[in-house]
Amino acid sequence: MGKLFPDAASALEGLTFDGMTVMAGGFGLCGIPENLIVALRDSGATNITAISNNAGVDDFGLGLLLQTRQIKKMISSYVGENATFEKQFLNGELELEFNPQGTLAERVRAGGAGIPGFFTKTGVGTVIAEGKDHKEFNGETYIMETGLVADLSLVKAWKADKEGNLIYRKTARNFNPMMATAGKACVVEVEELVEVGELDPDHIHTPGIFVDRIVVGTFEKRIEKRTIREA
């Protein structure tokens, strides 16, 4: 079988467990691993710490795992669009580690690169900086942020070959590439699978060495808020 699996459920078999940390790629609902998220929900794993730019919407994306209360903590940068998230957080049922968006991206990139921590000016003097180490460089104050590593990374790509070399499209490149490097295991769902050698090496965004399992999916590609002009 190699890295290719017939469906999302089988691709996650043996990788999920209670108390795990999961990274899920995407930006809003663009480029999210929607089939793998459903399979994660159906796995029954609980007390999940989810690392993602946002938490989906109430009935799609990571919002599905909030509905079933399988997520105990979110490490995110945007938490709007989801009434379930809001209710659970305000009721003290869901933990939130809030990050500026660039900081979250760099924390994931750092984790994938084996960097345990870094200093940034973003958040200095705000609640983001509370409880974090402060250090001065050239007369400016910085705070220390830590790298992030997950038990499992769920990634959405446009194309893959059978060795797991990946190409992303447009906004799907925001978080998916670095999350692919920062999971102890990485499972990818793709729109198109090709033979090894068919992808131009200069166009590959994620080398296959980071990818453990691949599944070809079908995608709804939902939009959070559809706005159209009046006729």
TAPEKA-V189269 format. One record per pair of residues at least 24 apart in sequence whose C-alpha atoms are under 6 Angstrom apart, sorted by the first residue. I is the first residue (numbers start at 1). GAP is how many residues later the second one is. Records with the same first field share a line. If there is no record, write none. Layout:
# TAPEKA-V189269
I=GAP / GAP
This chain:
# TAPEKA-V189269
3=210 / 211
4=209 / 210 / 211
5=209 / 210
7=208
8=28 / 31
9=30
17=28
18=27 / 28 / 29
19=28 / 29
20=28
21=27 / 28 / 29 / 129 / 130
22=28 / 128 / 130 / 131
23=27 / 28 / 29 / 130
24=28 / 130
25=130 / 150 / 151
26=146 / 149
31=125 / 141
32=124
33=122 / 123
34=27
41=24
46=24
47=24 / 25
48=24
49=24 / 25
50=24
51=24
52=24
53=24
54=24 / 25
57=24 / 25
58=24
77=24
107=40 / 41
108=39 / 40
109=69
110=37
111=36 / 37 / 38 / 71
112=69 / 70
116=30 / 31
117=28 / 29 / 30
118=26 / 27
119=24 / 25
149=33 / 34
150=33
151=32 / 33
152=31 / 32 / 33 / 34
153=30 / 33
154=33
155=33
156=32 / 33 / 34
157=33
158=32 / 33
159=31 / 33 / 34
160=33
161=32 / 33 / 34 / 35
162=33 / 34
163=45
164=44 / 47
165=41 / 42 / 43
166=38 / 39 / 40
167=37 / 38
181=29
186=25 / 26
187=25 / 26 / 27
188=26
189=25 / 26 / 27 / 28
190=26 / 27
191=25 / 26
